[in-house]
């Protein structure tokens, strides 16, 4: 998943991210760490030796200051650390969100690999901040170890060996940490599933079905089983690091003990002064501790924090399949020959069976086209291809003879509009929930009100406590609650904000409405389509209700990703094929 993202680049980007997020905090964190580190071992040791050897009050002051500095700088230490991690957290969240919404297509959002990486970063947005904190810790520890080792070597070269040994012990953690990361990555799909189960149990939308079906205990039990499995993987992964840390701690104590014994031996045999003994005792403890921490940071912490930062960079580097053309062609002001699909074939990434196969279809300018077929026939896939959420694997999709891949994509999207079955409940102000259908006109009350009337939402939005200024969403302060059908009408109104679009896509957008309401609504869309015919505007409708479908100029019947019939309602009924069969099943309702 993180192939191609080097650790060195992860460090560079992390340092840059921290400095951009909070320059003062980045500099302050490194400075406080280095100063504190110097006052933990080197300065107290040197000052103590001078005091013992008869140094004056100045060295006593140095000794006192060295003892006070770590305590005095502790609040600064925490202030810079917490602030830096918090701000890099915000920067990472913003960058990941921008990376997720910037690709023109949506294949990355439907990819399990991308979802796993997104989950890993979402649950550990602190990782880049921690990596910078790790860099600061490395700077302080390296200073302490190098300075202490140099001074200890002046007392006796053998005293450097415990320090070097402690660095080696810390490095042993790296291998066990890599295995722990592998177990953590294996647990991510389970963590995603567990979070979805929590959403099912705690969100209002599924609450009715959960209770009617008595799913509550079942959800809790399944969540417990999944989290137990996840916890088992994480515990199994941490077993090695814990054992390595315990063994390292024991070995570190032995090294320190041997160093102290050697110091005492030097002092008792006259090869070291009492001042050297005091200096060595102070430095050995801090140096061995710092050396172990340095080894662990360069090993285990490096592996952990770098891996997390590389996940973040993998998301930023993700190359989408749908890309902007290098030399975009302008979108026509009006359609003259229409939209054509020629031998189009498409299979979803990771899939093995094509969603649509050998689809050839011409959508003349100014027509209303209905796509009909069973679930999974390929209707919504064609809608996604028309939006250019995906590109065909084979064949071409052209607009007035120009390949859709060569058109300016932002302009094509701006010339299109749509409403979908899986519409979003935008919990904004009512005028915003409608107005986002055309961001350039979101501040135009007249346009918003006109779209709301056309979409059928004005009748209830205008009766809200503050009208179009009312906050939507019962779970928000002073938020108004809407029924499913009302939310759907808001979504339909949103799709009517753009005036005379070239392409209108209606992918089962009225599932929550009754047949009469749907019929009336599509009559309004038909009127809008008629007005847009001067520009050659095309409306594509997906619906299972044939009272609505029969209003279309052209009906296309799909089955297992292939077109099996096409024509007008009367023509298809006369052929007595699949459409006639489906229509006959519903005809009694509309007699």
Secondary structure, 3 states (H helix, E strand, C coil): CCCCCCHHHHHHHHHHHHHHHCHHHHHHHHHHHHHHHHHHCHHHHHHHHHHHCCCCHHHHHHHHHHHHHHHHHHHHHHHHHHHHHHHHHHHHHHHHHHHHHHCCCCHHHHCHHHHHHHHHHHCCCCHHHHHHHHHHHHHHHHHHHHHHHHHHHHHCHHHHHHHHHHHHHHHCHHHHHHHHHHHHHHHHHHHHHHHHHHHHHHCCCCHHHHHHCCCHHHHHHHHHHHHHHHHHHHHHHHHHHHHHHHHHHHHHHHHHHHHHHHHHHHHHCCCCCHHHHHHHHHHHHHHHHHHHHHHHHHHHHHHHHHHHHHHHHHHHHCCCCCCCCCCCECCCCCCCCCEEEEEEEECCCCCCCCCEEEEEEEECCCCEEEEECCCCCCHHHHHHHHHCCCCCCEEEEEECCEEHHHECHHHHHHCEEEEECCCCCCCCEHHHHHHHHHHHHCCCHHHHHHHHHHHCCHHHHCCCCCHHHCEECCCCCCCECCCHHHHHHHHHHHHCCCCCCCEEEEECCCCCCCHHHHHHHHHHHHHHHHHHHHHCCEEEEECCCHHHHCCCCEEEEEECCEEEEEECHHHHHHHCCHHHHHHHHHHHHHC
